[in-house]
């Protein structure tokens, strides 16, 4: 079972209004595992489509000591899954009552 971490961004919020939810998933996850994880973790939903995007880790400067030559390090890669539901909804963004 893979772990799904919902993405809390403005773009993810806008996509959730149309029934598409964005999750951060392990880089090794495949679409069938993502579908199975969404349907078991959130009851009453049926997945229609899954699109995945792999973001390559950026190269960043890494300093080794006070006077050492700067080196390069790489941030780790990450993977996002855009999950479109055919039935049901997921309550990721809870709005406060009375907020305007």
N, C-alpha and C positions, 0 to 999 in steps of 0.2 A: 504494500500500500504506500503510495506516495503522499507527501504532505503538500497541501495547497495553501498558499499564503495570498490572501486577497491584496490587490494593489489599491492603495488609497490615494489616488491622484485626481486632479480635475478632469483629465481625459478619461480615466476609468469611470468617474461619476457620470460623465456625459454619455458614455457608452452603455452604462447600466440602465439609463432611462429608456433605451431601445431594446433591452433584453440581452445585451452582450456584456459578460462579466470578464474582468481581467485578473489572472492569477499568476503569481511567480511560482514556477515549478522547477524541479531539478533538471539539469541539462540533459540527463540520460533518459528522461521520461518520454514516452511515445504517446500518440493520440489516444490509443485504446486504453492505456492506463489512466490518462487524464479523464476520459469519459467515465470510467469505472469509479474513480475517486470522487468526482463531482456528484455522481448519482448516489453514492453511499454516504458521503459526508453531509449532503444537503438533501433531506428527504422530500419527496413529492416533486422532484424536478426531472425533466427528461431533456437530454442534451441533443440538440439538432446538428451543431457543427462545432468543430474545434480548429482554430488556426494557431500556429505556434511561430514565435520569433526568437532567434538566438541573438543576443547582444554580445559582441566580442568585448573582452576586457580591454580597457585603455592602457597604453603604456604610460607610466608615470615615472618621475625622477625619484631615485632612492639614494640617499646620501649615506655613506659608510664612514662615519666619524667626522671630526672637525675639519681636517685638511685633505681627506681622501678624495679621489676623483669620483664625481657623481656617476652612478650606474643607472640602469633601467630596470624597472620592475613592471609587472603586468597585473592589473586587477583581474579577478577571476571572471569567467564568462557567466552570463545569466540567461535564463530562458523565461519568456512570458507566454501564457496561453490565453487566447481570446475565445471564450466559451459562449456560444449562442444557445439559448434554451428554446425548446419548442413548447413546453408546458411548465408552469410553475414559475416562481420568482425566488430570488435569494436576497435576504435583508442584510446587505453589507453596510449601507449608509443609512444609519438611523437618524431621522430628523427629529429635532425636539419639537414638542407640541407648543404652539403659541409663538414659535419663532417666525419672524417676518423677513 
